[in-house]
Amino acid sequence: MDQKILFITVIFNLIIWIYLLVFRGKFWLADQQLLSTSETEIENREHWPSIYVIIPARNEEKLLGITLNSLLNQDYLGRLKIILVDDHSKDNTVNIANFLAQQGHNYTKLEVISAVDLPSGWTGKLWAINQGINYAKKQIPAPDYFLLTDADIEHFSTNIRQLVVKAEKENLALVSLMVKLQCETIAEKLMIPAFVFFFQKLYPFKWVNNPGNTTAAAAGGCILIRHQNLDEVGGIEVIKNALIDDCALAKAVQQKSTNKKIWLGLTNETRSRRSYPDLMSIWNMVARTAFTQLNYSPFLLVVTVIGMKLVYLIPSLGIILGVILGWWPVVAIALLARLLIFLAYLPIIRFYRLSPIYAMSLPTVALIYILITIDSAWRHWRGRGGYWKGRVYTSIF
C-alpha cells in the first residue's frame, strides 16, 4: 500500500472517531441510566397506576423459577397483575408457571394462558404478547400500563416502581431498559459489551430520549408502555411481523402517538439470566436479526462491511504497516485513533465491571461482528434467517 494513501486513510479514520465521540450523542458514555426511586417520591405519590405484565414464554423452564419470582415479589404499591402467555412450549414451562401461581397469594397476581396457533404474518413472540394484552384489556378495570418483558429477565425488587415513577414524572409514553446482559464466560466478556456498544452507537440513547430528535429505539426485554398510547398506534398488530420488534414499537409510538416522548436507558440492577456459554451461541443470537437491521439489502450489507472495516480495523493496520515500513507519521496518527477507540469503549467495559484490558479488544470483536453480519445475510438467502426456538422467519412479511 502506498504511504500517502495509508496516511490519508488513517487521517480519515481519526476524523471519524472524533465525530463519533463528540457529535453522535455521546453514546459511548453509557450515562443514560435509570436511577433508584427515592423514598420521598414514594411518600408523595398518592395514586399508583395499575400495571399488567405480559410475558411471552416458549421453552423457558430453566429460568422461570427465578424470573417469575422477581416479578411476583415486586415492591410496588399499585395494582399489579402478571400474565404469562405460553407459546406452545414443549418443556415444563406451563407446569412451573402454574405451580408458582398457586403459591401463597400468587393466584391473585399471576395467570397463565396458552397462545392459540400462530397465524400467518405474525412472529411468535408478538402473537403471544398480543394475546396477553387482549386478555388484560378485558379485565375490569383495564390497566393503565403494560410492562412487556421477556421470560429470561430477573427484575430488581423496585424495578416496576422506578419505571412508573420515571414515566409519570416525565409524562413518557414508553420507558425501556437495556437490561444488564449476562457477562461471565470469556465469550460473553468479549462479545456482550460490544453488542451494547454497537446498539448505543446505532441508537444514541440521548437522541432517543430527546423529544426533538427523530431517533426511536427500545429494548425488548423491558418496555413499559401506557395503555392509551399503545391503543393510539394500533396495538401490537402494527408491528406483528417485525423481527426487531422493540425498535419498531418505539418508532410507532414516536410517529403515531399523541404523546411521542420515549426514554431508553441502561440499568445495573435488572438483568437477563440467559447465558451464552460460547462464541457460537452469541453468534447465533446476533445473526438472527443482523441482516434484518439492514432491511435485507445487499447494498447496505456491502456498505456496512466496508464501513466497519474502515472504522475499526484501519488503526491497527496503520500501526502494523507503519512500524514494518518505518512510516512513523502513519504510526502516530493510527496510535491516536486507536487511543480514541479505547477511550470510547472503556465506559461500557467499566459498566460491565470488566478489566480495562477488554477495552483493547474492540477491533478484534468488530471483525467477528462483521463476519456474523455476513453470515446473517447468507442464512437469509438460504431461507434460514430469523431462526428462533424452532421457528424460521425468512423475511419481514
N, C-alpha and C positions, 0 to 999 in steps of 0.2 A: 504494500500500500504506500502511496506517495505521502511524504511527510506533510505537505501542505494540506492535502485532503484530510488526513487524520487530524491535523491541528484544527482545521475548520469544524470538523465533526465533533471533537471534544469541546470546543468553544460553544457550539450549538447545544450540546448536551448540558453544559453548565448553565446556559440561559434557561433551558427547560426546567432545571431543578430550582433555579432562583424563582421562576414563575410559580412552580408548584408550592414552594414553601411560603411565598409572600402573597400570591394573588388567588390561590384556589381555596378560599375559605378557611385557611389554616387547618385543613382537615387532619393533618398529622399530629396536632397537639393532643388529640384524644381528650379534650376538655369538656365535651358536652356529655355530662353525666347526671343521672337522676340522684338528687340529694335526699337524705333521710328527712322524714317529716318531723318537725319539732312538736313537742308536747303542747306548746301554746296554740299551734294551728289546730290540734285535735280538740282542745278545750273550747276554742272559739267557734267551732263548726257545729251548728245546731242540726242541720239536715245532712244525712249521708245518703247519696243516691243508691238505688238498687242495682246490683251487678249480676249478670248471668255469665258464667264462664263456660265457653264452648271448647271442648277438647275432641278433635278427631283422633281416633286411635286405631291403628292397624298393626297387630302383632307386637304389642308393647309390654308383654308380661314381665320382662326383666326390670323395667323401670317404674311401673305404675305404683308399686308399694311406696316408693319414695316421693314421686312427683305428685300423686293424688293427695297423699297426706300433707304435703306442703300447702296445698290449696284448702284442704279441709281444716287446717289449723291456722288459717289467716287471722291476724289481729285486725279485724275490720268491723266497725260498729254498725254498718248498714246491712241491708238485706243482701245475702249472698247465696246464690244457687249455682251448682256445678252440673253441667250436662255433658256426660261422656258419650260420644257417638261412636259405636263400634263399627268400623269399616271392614266388615267381613273378615275378622281375624281368624286365624287358624290355630292359634295357641290358646293360652289360658287368660287372655286379656279380659274377656267378659266375666269369667269366674272371679278373678281378682277384684275387678271393679265392683261386682255385686257383693262380694264379701266385705269390702271396705264400706260400702253403702249401708250395711246392716250393723256396723259397729257404733255403739253409743247413740248419739243424736245425729249421726251422719245421714240417716234416712230422710231428714228434713233438708239436707244440703245437697246430696248427690243423687242424681238419677242417671241410669244407664239406658240408652235407647240404641236400636240397631238400624243401621243405614239400609235402605232398600237398594235394589240393584242399580248399578251405575249406569245412567243414561248416556247416550251419545252426546258428545260436545262438552262434557264436564271432566275435570280432573277428579280423582277420587277424594282427595283431601277437601277440596272446595265443595263437593257434593255433600260430604259428611258435615262440614261446617254449616252449610245452607240448611240442612235438615235440623241441626241443633238450634239454629236461630229461629226457624219457623216454629219449632216446638216451644221455644221460650216466648215467642210473641203471643202465643195462645194463653199464656198464664195471666192471672189477674192478681195484682196489677202487672202490666208489662214492664220489663226492665228499663232503667234509664241508660245503662251502658251494657255493651257486650265486651267481655275480655276473650279474645281469640288467642289460644295458646296451644303449644304442642305437647304431646304426651311425654316428652323427654325433659321437660323444663321443671326444675325444682325452684319454686318461688320462695324468696325470703319472707319471713313471717309478716312483715309490714309492706310487702310489695304492692298489693292492691290499694292499700291506703295511700301510699306515696303516689301511685298513678292517678288516683282520683283527685287528690289534692292538687296535683300538677294540672290536670285537666280543668278542674273547677276554678282554680285561682287564675289561670291564664286564658280561660274560655277556649279551650282547644277542642277541635272536633275529633282528633285522633292523637293518641300518645303511644309511642312504640319504643321498646327497648331492644337493643342488640345485646342479648343476654351473654354472659361470660361463657365462652365455649370451653370444653374440657381441654386441658393443655398439660398432659402428664407424660405421655410417651415421647420418644425422640421425634417421631413423625409429627406429632401434634405440636411440639415446641418449634419445629422448623416451619410448618405449614399454616397453622391456625392463626398466629398473629398477622401473617402476610394476608391471609384471607380477609381479615377485618380491615387491615390497612388498605387493601385494594378497594374494598367496599366503600370505605370512607373517602377514598380519592375519587371514586366514581360518583358518589353522592355526598359531597361535603355536608356534614351534619349542621354546620352553622347556616348554610344555604337552605337546607331543608327547613330549619327552624325559623327562618326569616320569611314572614308573610309576603314580603315584597319580591321574593325570589321564586322562580318557577320550578326549581328543583324539588321533586317529590320522591320520598322513599320511606320505607318502613321495614321492620324486621319481623318476619312471620312468627317467631317464637313467642312474642308477647306484644299484642296490639290491643289497646283499649280504645273503643270507638263508641261515640254516642249513638243511641238507637235512632234518634231523629236524623242524624247526618247519614247514617247507613241507608235509611229509607230514601233519603233525598237523592242519593246517587244511583238508586235502583237495586240496592241489596247486593248480595254476593253474586247474583246471576250475571251482573255486568262484567265480572272477571272470571266467569265459570271455566274458561279454557286456558287461563294464564298459568304457566309453569312458575313464573316469578310473581306469585300472587300477592306478596306483601307490598312490593313497589307498585303493582298495578292498582291495588286498593288505595294506596296513598295518592296516586295520580288521579284516580276517580274522585276522591274527596276534594282534592285541590281544584279540579276542573268543574265539578257538578254541584258541590255542596254550597249552601249559603254561607256556612262557616268554613273557610278554607284553611284555617290555622291547624297545622300539624307540628308534632315535635318528635324527634328521634334522638336517642342518646344511648350511652353505654351504662352498664351497671356492674359493680363489683360483687353484688350480693345475690342476685337471681341468676341462675346458671343452668346450662344444659348438662344433663347427665349422660348424653350419648358419647360413647368413646370411639376413637379412631385409632386402633392399635398399630396400624402400619400405613405406609405410604399409599398402598393400593386402595384402602378404604377411603382415604381423603381424596384420592384421585377420582374415584367413582362419584363421590359426593359433589365435587366441583364440575366434573364432566357432564353431569346430569342436566345442568342449565347454562353452561358457559356459552355454547353456541346460540342458545335461546336469547341470551343477553345481547347478542349481535344480530338479532332478528333473522337468523338463518341466512345471513348474507355472505356469500363468498368474498365479495369486495371488502366488507367490513372485517372479515377474518384476516385477509391479507394485510389490510391497514393496521389492524391490532397487533399482529405478529411483528410486522416491521417496526411499529411504534414501540412495542415492549422491548424489542432488541435495542433500539436506539436509546431508550430512556434508561434501561437497567444494565445493559451489557457493555456499552461503549466505554465507560470509565475504566473498567477492568482491562478491556482490550487495549486502551490507550496506555495504561501503565505498563502492561507486559511488552507491547511492541516498542514503547518509548525507551524502556530500560535496555531491551535487547539491542536496539539500533542506536542508542545514545541520543534520542530526540528529547532532550530534557525539558524544553518548554511544553511539549505534549504531556510529559510525565507530570509536570507541576499543575497544569490545568486539570488533567484527569484525576489527580490526587484530591484536588479541591472539590471536584464533582463527587468523588467517592466519599469525601467527608460529609457533604450535604446529604447524601443518601443515608449515611449512618445516622446523622442527626435527625432526619425525617422519620426514620424507622424506630428510633430509640424510645419515644413515648409509649408506643403500643407494646413494645417489649417490656418496658417497666410496668405497664398496666397488667400484663400477664405475669409479672414478678419473675422474669427470667434474667439470666446473666446478660450484661451488655454485649457479651461476645456474640450473642444471637443477632444483634443488630448489624453484624458484619455479613450475615448470610443472605440478605435480600436479593442481590443479583443472582445468586445460585438458585434461590427459591423462585425468583421470577422466571428463570429459564424453565423450571419444572412446570410452572403455571402456563407458560407458552405451549409446552408440549401437551398439557391437559386440554387446552383450548382447541388445539389442532385435532386431538383425539375426540373431543366432543363433537366437532363437525363431522369427523369420519363416522362416528356412531350414528349421527343423524342421517347421513347419506346411506348408511346400511340399514336404516329402519330400526335402529336400537337407541335412538335418542330419548332422553327423558325417562329412562328406566328407574322405577322406584317401587320396591316392595311387590314385585311380581307383575307390575303394570308397565306398559311402554307407551309413552306419549311422543309420537314421531314428529308432531308439529303443533303449532297453535291452530286450533280448529277454526 
